[in-house]
Amino acid sequence: MSTDLGVRTRERALRHRTAVGVTWLLVLLLGGAVAVLGLGRLDQSFTASGGPGHRANQAVQERYGNGAAVAPLVAVASWPAGADVRAPGTAGRFADAVRRAAGPGARTVSYAGTDDEGFLGGDGRTVYALVYPGAGEPDLAGLTAVEEAAVSLRADLRSALPEARVEVTGVLPLQHDSAVAGPGAMALAVKAACALGLLVLLALVFRSAVGVLAPLLLAGVTSVGALVLVEAVAGFTEISFVVVYLVPVTALVLAVHRWAQPRGPGERSAVVAAAAGAAACAVLALFPAPFLRSVGVAGLAVWAVGTAAALTLVPVLRSVATRPRPTERREPTEGAAPGRAGWRSGPVPALAGLVLLVLAAGTATQLRVGNPEAQALVASGPARDGLDRLTSAGVPSGVLNPLEVLLPGGADPEAAAARAARVPGVLLAAAPRGGEWRRDGTAVVVVVPEEEPMTAAGAATVAAVRSAFAAGAAPADGSGVADGPAQVGGSGVVDRDLVDGVYGLLPFAVPAAALAALAVLLLLSAPAGLPGTGAAAGAVLRAVLAALAPAGALTVLWQWGPAGTGAVTGWVPLVVGVFAFCVSLDRTVASAAGGPSWAGLAAAGAGALAVLAVGIGPQVELALLVSGFAMATVLDALAGHRRARSALPAPRACRHTPVCPTTPCTRSRRGAAPRATTGV
């Protein structure tokens, strides 16, 4: 059934070459413009919606207009030796300068007004303040506003306090400095080498100009078409901005792999793999978590548009080529039983690759989800100077991710702060009295942990603070109950929501998606002439291992490795996992359908080189994503590098072709000139 569909689609496309070409050109050009304009429909907060922390952050944002999921700026000032930072003339002057520099609508808190020595450094000369700028929401525009506020705050404080050494740091300034630092000369050289290597690889594999350009064109139309579909869905439900990273990389690897498939096996694998992969992604999209829904919808769109391009645009592009593809020079597979699938030489490397895949998947159980630790975000810059000033004064880095406890009307802020201060791992808890901290009967209490929330100790502190307020807040008059429960928010709770709300669903989502893919493979394997139950189950199992393995590799390379991030950004393993599942499933099905053994390696190499060419640089979160993509392609290619015997019956031998049960005769009965049937 699937083979007939592919053949009919190919023949129809070849009869209407011009219409097909114009259609895909319009998809690329007009669709590209639509995709760019529609990016605003995607949710740009990169946070897990629906959890208690998210609801608390929304409540704080709605009531106070800032803070919540956006980590505050941290203003640090160090006075010369002999200065008394506790004296009103010093601490009060610092607090007033911070308040004026922060501008209208901002919330600030420091030693002055709280008398909490947690705001003082251990050196006796350093004091810091938490600054929540008046503008800033957890989306790209809001984060940009906070970054601009950091620059302004730093300049104004240095002007107001010339005798002190003033720095401004924070999670967002550290990330911003990492982004604007730009790659050095060595990194630029490596990026250029990877880009050139991608072109050289395609040229060596396909041996023609069309062979270099066609996969890139396929990837382009697939990316654009898939993004348009995803943005259309975003008009009805929440879709995260992370799909922008998933779609083009998946489209590129699938495009190279599809272009490498010969006619016949190419159509077979395109339809069967797409149906199975789309079924798995559709199951993910049904789970009630925005991140899972987003990657599921994106994967579904890539499979749909990519398969349409493979069945229509690929034959048209091949029809303009004049040289045969290297797939016609396959090695013979003597002894292959017609209609059966088997494996030939090279079992030791394949087994080693499979063991590596299993070990990496097992290591994924040690993954710690969260933003990288502050010290790993950037090596130098103004924000790093502020962080170093804090830590050298004995202030722990947990101050960069404070919690905010939103108290209902009638609650006692001072009692709530005292309760939070008793929680193990809390550096300080303050209940500022200013009007910007108490509004409409509610109040916000700031809770500063000693450790960053992505560490084990920091996560335990967040959980303990939540538990402390699980029973509600004490009323201000000491009797009765408050108007409602206390809510614990802040930038430090987002990672915990991601673990509970998204990763908690993975033990159900992954088996459900795998079963959906297996059911489709079993349904289509017989009419498509593919191997039966065992091979289908093996393909799905390998795809699941391929999806888990990059998380383990990221754990070893980043969480435990020299970079010492302490955690891996929560959405990165989800995006990379779906990418790896799709790529592995497509490669395995194509191999079973009679595709060439080198196709998987070519696609993996192209994908790895492409993401490295784009993503090498100092930005840690981008480096995490890029390395995840690269390791996913390499691990799967190593585990699957063994040649599959054809599942097709052997054709009648012909004196014009090498002896190969998968290569048809390329001459007519009258001895016409060779005709390229499978490539560029």
N, C-alpha and C positions, 0 to 999 in steps of 0.2 A: 504493500500500500504506500509506504513512505517513498520507496524507490520510484514507483510510478508517478507519484506527485512531483518528485524532484525532476524526473525526466520531462514530464509534460510542461512544467514551469520553465525549464531550461529551453525547450524547443520553442515555446511561445515567446520567450524573451529574444531568442535569436531571430525569430520572424519579424520582430518589431524592435530592432536594434536602436534605431533613432529615438523612438518614443521612450524606451527604457533609459537610454543615456540622458535625454533631456530631463526626464522625471527625477533621476538621481542628482543631476546637476542643480535642479531647483531645490531639492531637499537640502543640498549642501549650502547653497547661497541664501535662499529665503529662510530655510530652517535655521541657519546659523544666526541670522538677524533676530528671528523670533526667540531662539534659545537665549541669546544675550539679554534681550528685553525682559524675558520671563524669569530671570534669576531672582528678582525681588520676591517672587511667590514662595521661594524656598525659605524654610525656617533657618535663621542664621545664628541661633543662640548656642548651638552645640551642647545643649543641656538635656537631661532626661526629663521629659514632661510626665506629669501625673503623680509623682512621688510626694511624700510629705514635705521634703525640703523644697521642692519646686513650688508647692502650694504656699509654703511660708514665704518664699522669696517673692512670689507674686503679690501676696498680701502686703509685704513691706514696700514693694515698689509702688503699688497702688496708693498706699497711705502716705508714704514719705517721699516718693519720687526718685529715690536713688538707693545705692547700696545693694543689699540682697545678694543676688548671684554674682554681682560684679565686685571683685576684691577691691578693698580700699587702697589708696595711696598711703605710703608711710613716709612722713617727713622726719628726717633725722638731723639733729643739731648737736655738735660737740663744742664745748667751750674750752678755753685755755685752762691749764692747771691752776687751781686755787679758786675757781668760780664755784659758787654754791647753786647747783641746778634746782635745789628745793626752795630757794628763796623766792618770794613773790616777784622780786625784781627781775629774776632770770626766767623762772618757769612761767610766770604770768606774761612776761613780754613775749616769750616764745609762743604761748597759746594765742595771744592777741594777733601776732604776726601771721600765724597759720590761719586764723579765722578770716582775717582780711584778705590774705592771698587766695584762699579757697573760693571766695566769691559768694554771691547770693545763692541760697538754696542748698548749700553744702552742709554736711554734718561733720563736725570735728570733735575729737576727744583726746585729752592728754593728761599729764600729771596735775596741771592746774585745774581745779574744779572737781577732781576726784581724790586727790591725795593718795593715789594708789602707786606705790613704788615699783610696781610692775612696768610702769612707763619709763623707768630710769635704767640706765646702763650700770653695769657693775663697776665701771671705772670711775664713777662719781662725777663725770663730766658730760655725759651723753643723755639726752632726752629725746623721745620720739612722740609723734602724734599720728593718729589714724584719721585719714581724710577721705570722706565719701563725697566726690564732686557732685554739684547740683544736677548735672546731666550725665547720663550713661546708663544704658540698658544692655542686657547680655546678648546683643547682636553686633554685627560688624560696625554699623554706624555708631552705636553707643560706645563700643570699645575704642573707636577712633577718638571720640570726644574725651574719654578718660585719658588717653595717651596725650592729647593736646593739653589737657588740664595739668598733667604732670610736668610738662615743659614750662608752662606758665607759673605753676607753683614753685618750681625750683628757682626760676629767675627772680620772682618777687621776694622769696624768703632770703635769698642771698643779698638782695638789695636792702631788705629791712634789718638783717642781722649781720652786718659786715664783720663783726668781731668773732663770729662763730663759723665753724665749718659746717655747711648745710648741704645735705643730699636728699634726694627724693627717690624712693624705690617702691617696689610693689610687684605683684605678679605680672600685671599688664605692662608696666615699663620694662621689666626684664624681657618679656616676650617681644616687645616692640624693638628694643635694642638688638635682639637677636635677628629680627627680620630685616632691619635697616643696615645691619653690619655688612651684608653682602659677602659672597664667597671671595676668598683670597685668590692670589695668582695661581697657586697650585690647584685649588678647587676649580677655577675656571678652565684650566688646562685639562683636568680630568673630565669636566662636563663636555668640552669640545671633543675630546677623544671618544667619549661615549656616543655622542651624536654622529661623529664620523664612523665609528664602529658599527652603528645601526645600519647606515647606508652600505657600508662594505659587506656586512653580513648578508643583507638582502641581495646585494649584487652577486656575491659568491654562491648563494643558494639558488637563486632563480636565473642568474646569468643573462639578464637583459634589462634594458631601461624600464620596460613595462613591468618586469618583475620587482623592481625597486619601488616604482610609483603606485602600482595597483594596490598592494596591501595598505599603504598609507591613505590612499583614496577610500578604500573600503572602511578603514578605521574612522576616517573623517565623516563619511555619510552616516555610519552607524552611530557615532557619538552624537552628532547633531540630531538625528532622528529620535534617538532614545531620550535625549534631554528634553526635546519638545514634548514627547509623550509624558515624561515624568512631571514636567511643569504643568501640563494639563491636569494631571491627577492632583497636583498640589493645590489646584483651585478648589478641591472638595475636601481634602484632608491634609494633615500636617506632614510635610516631607522635609527631612533635614538637608541642609546644604552639603552634607558629606557625600551625596550622590555625585557631586561635581568631580570628586576625585575617583570614584569607583567607575563611572561610565567610560571615560576615554581610555583608561588603561586596559580594562576588560575588552573593550572594542578593538584595541590594537592587537592584543595577543590572539584573540579569536580570528581577526582578519588575516594575520600572517598564517595561522594554522589552516584556515579555510582555503587560502590561495595555494597552499602547498598540497592540497588534496587533488588527486586525479579525478577526471570525470567518471561518474559512476559511484565509486566510493565516496566522493565528495558530496553528491546529492544525498546519498543514503545517510551519512553521518550528520549532515547539516540538519535534516528533518528530525531524525531520532534524538540526537543530542539536544537540539533546541526544545523539543517537546518535553524531554525529561528535565532539563534544566529549568525551563519555564514553570513546570509543575512544582519543583522544589522552591523556586523563588515566590511563586504565588502563595504557597503555604506560609512562608515567612511573612509575607505582606498581611496575612490575616491575624497575626498575633497583636495583642493590644499594647504595643510599645512603639513609639515613633521611630526609633532607630531601626528596629527590625522591619517595620513597615517600609521605611525609606529604602533600605538596601534590597528588600524583596521586590519592590516596585521597579527600582533601577535595574536589577538583574533581569526581570521579566521584559523590560523595554529593550535592553541590549540583545537578548535572545531573539525577540520578535523582529527588530529592525535588522540585526546582523544576519539572520537567516534569510530574510527577504532579499537583502543585498547579495548574499552568497548564491541564491538560486536564480537571480535575474542579472545583476550587474557583472558578476564573475564571468558567466558565459559570454557576455558581450565584450568584455575586456579581452578575454582569451581569443575571441574571433578575430581581433585585429593584430594578434601576435603571429609571428612567422616562424619562431624557433621552438623546437620541442623542449619540454621541461625535463629536468633531470630525473623525474620519476619514471621516465621510460627506460632508464638505465638501472633498474633495480637488480639486486642480486637474486639469483635463483633460489627457490625454496623447495628443493627436491624433497620428496617424501611427504609433502603436505597432503593430507586427505581432503578431497573436495568437500566443501560445505562444512568443514570443521575449523575450529580456531585452536591454535597451539602456539608454543613459544619456542624460539630457536636459540642460537648461540648467545653467550654472554650472561649466564645465570648469576655468576659471582658479583659483578658490578650491580646488576639489578637487585639482587638480594641485599647487598650492602646499602643501596639507596632506599630500599623499602624499610630496612632496619632503622636507618637514619630518620625516615619519615615517622616511624612509630615512636622513636625516642623523643623527637621534637614534639609530637602530639602529646606524649605523656608529660613532658616538661611544662606544657601549657597549663597544667593544673596548679602550677606555682605562680601563675601570672597575678600581678597586683595591678588593679585598674586605678588610674588616677592621673592627674597632671604631673609631669616630671617635677622633681624637687627643685627648689629655687636655684641652688648652686649649679645645677646642670643646664639651666636655661641659656646662659650666656657667659662668656669668659671675661669680658671687659665691657666698659661703657659706663655712663653716668649711673644707671640703675644698679649695676653690679658694684659700683663704688659705695652706694648707699647700703646695699646688703652687707658688704664687707665691713662697713663702719658699724652696723648693728651687731654683727656677730663678734667683731673684735671687742666690743664693749660688753659682751656677755649676754646680749639679748638673743633669745632663740628665734629661729626662722619661722616658727609657728605664728608669729605676729602678722605675717603676710596674709594669712587666711583666717581671720577672726569669724566667730559665729555671731549671729544676731538673734536674740530671743524676743519675739514680738509678744508683748503682754496684752491681754484684753482689758477692757475698761473695768475699773475697780480693783485691779491687782496692785500689789505693793512692789515697785521697782527695786527698792533697796533690799527687801527680803529676797527677791528673786536673784539679785546679784550675789548676795551672801550664800544662797543655796548653790549657785553655779560655782562660786569660788572654792567650795569644799570638794568639788569633783576632782578626783586624781587626774593629773595631767593638765590642769588649767593654770595658766600663769596669772591671770587676773580676770575679774569680772567687774564691770563698772556700770552704774546707772546714771548717765549724765542728766542734769536737771534742765538743760536749755530747752527752749520751745521747739527746736528742730528735732529733739529726741522724744518729745511727748506731745501727742496730737490727738484731738478728739477723744480724750479719755484713755487712749492706748499709750504704751511706752515701749521703747526699745532698749534692751540691755546688751551691752557688748561683752562677749566672752572670748578671751584670747587664749588659745591653747599653746602649750610649749612646743609641740611637734607639729609638723605639717600633716595635713589630713591624709595624704597618700601613704604615709608610713604606717606600720602596724600600730605603733603607740598613738599616733594621731587619730587613726580610725577608731581606736578604742575610746579615746577621749570624746570624739563626736558621739559615739553610741552612748557613752555614760551621761553626757549632757542631755541628750534626748530622753534617756530614761529618767533623769532627775526631774524633768518637766512633764513626764507622761501623765502624771496624776493631776496636772493643772497648776495654776499659780495661786499663791496665797493672797487673799483679799487684803486690801489696805487697812480696813478697820478691824482686822483680826477675827471677824465672825462671818458666817455665811460663806458664799462662794463667789468667785470672780464671774464676769459676764461670759466667759468662754475659756477654752483651753489656750495654753501658751503654745506658740509655734516656734520651732528652732530652724532658722534659715542661715543664709550666708554662703559665701563661695565654697566653704569647706564641706558642705553637705551634698553638693552636686554629685561628687564621685560616689558617695554611698548610695544615692538614689539610682545611679547608673548600675551599680552592682546588684542592688535589690530588684530594681524594676526591669532591667534588660537582661543582665547575665543570669538572673534567677530564672528566666524563661528558657534559656538555652538548653537545659536538659530535656525540655519538652519540644522546643522548636527544631533542634537539629535532627532527632529521630523522625519527627513528623515530615520534615522536608526530605530526608533520605528515603523514607517509605514512599512518598509521592513520586520521587524520581525512579525508584525501583519498579513501582507499579507500571509506569509509562514504558520503561525499558522492556519489561516482560510483555506488555501489550503489543509493542511494535517490533520486537526482535524477530518473531517468526515471519511475518509478512515481509520484513526487510532483509531476511536471509542472514541475520546476525546470530551469534552464539546464544545459548539459552540461559537458564536460570542462574547457573554458577557464574558465568561470565558477567551477567548483569549485576548480580550481587557484589562481585568483586569490583566492578567499575564504581558502584556507588560507595562501597566501603573505602576504596582508594580515594575517592573525592572527599569523603568525610575526613579522612586522615590528612589529606592535603589542606583542608580548611582549618584544621586544628594546629597543624605543624608550624605555621608562621607565628602563632602566638607564643609557642615554646621557643622559637628562634629569637623573637623579640625579647623574651624574658632573659635569655642567656646573654644576648648581645648588649642590651641596654639596661635592663633592670639589675643584672648581676655584673655586667661588663665594666670596662674602664670608664664609660660615660657616667655610670652610677646614677641614673635617673631615679632609681627607687621605685618607679612605677611606669606603666605604659599608658598613654592617653587612651581613655576608655573606648572611644569610637574607632580607633585605628584597627584593633584586631577584628572587629565586626566587618569593616569594609574589606580588609585584606582577606578574611575568611571566605566571604561570598565570592570574591574574585578568584581565589584559589579553587573553590568548589567548581565554579563554572569552567575554568580552564582545564582542570583535571578531567572532568566529565567529558568535555568535548574531545580532548586528546585520546582518552581511552576508547570512546565509541568510534572515533575515526580510525584508530588502529585496528579495532575488531572488524571494521567494515572493509579493511584492505588498504588503508592509507599507508603512506611511506613511513619508515621508522624514523627518519630524520626530521619529520615535520614538527614533532613536539619539541625537540631541541632547538630548532630554528625559531619557533614561536617564543620559547622561553628566553632565548638569548636576545631576541628583538625586544621583548617586554622589559627585561632587566636593563638593557642599555638605554631604552627610552626613558624609563623613570629615573635612572641615575643622571642622564643628561639634563633632565628638567629639575630634579630635586636636590642635587648635591649642594650643600651650603650650611651656614651656621644655625639655621632655625631648627630647633630640636624636634618639634612636633612634626614638621615636614620631613625631617630626616627619619623619624620613626616610621612614618607612612611609606616613604620611598624604599627604605630598607625592607619593610614588610612585604611590599610588592615584589621586590627583587628576590628575596629569599623564598617567597611562595613559588615563583616560577622555577627557580633553580632546584628546590627540593622536589617538586613534582616531576620535573624532567629527569632528575637522577633516579628517582624511584621507578619511573616508567620507561627507562631507556632499555628496552628489549624489543626485538622485532616480532610483530604479530604476523602469523601466517594468515593468508587470505581466507576469508569466509566464503569467497566466491568459488563456484565450480571452475575447473580449469578449462579454458577455451581450446579450440582446435589448434594444434601446432601449425606454425607458418614459417616458411623458410626465410621470410623477410624480417623476422623479429627474433630477439634472444629468447631462449627457452625460459619462460616465466609464466606461471599460471594466472597472473593478474594483468598481463600486458596484451592488449588486443593487437591484431594486425593493423599496420598503418598504411598498407598498400591495397589498392583495389585489385580485383581478379585480373585485370588487364595490365597490371604492373605499372600503375600510375605513380607519380611522384609521391614521396612520403607526405602524409598529412598529420600535422600536429593536432592531437585530440585532447591533450590534457594540460596544456600550459602555455607559458610564455616562452 
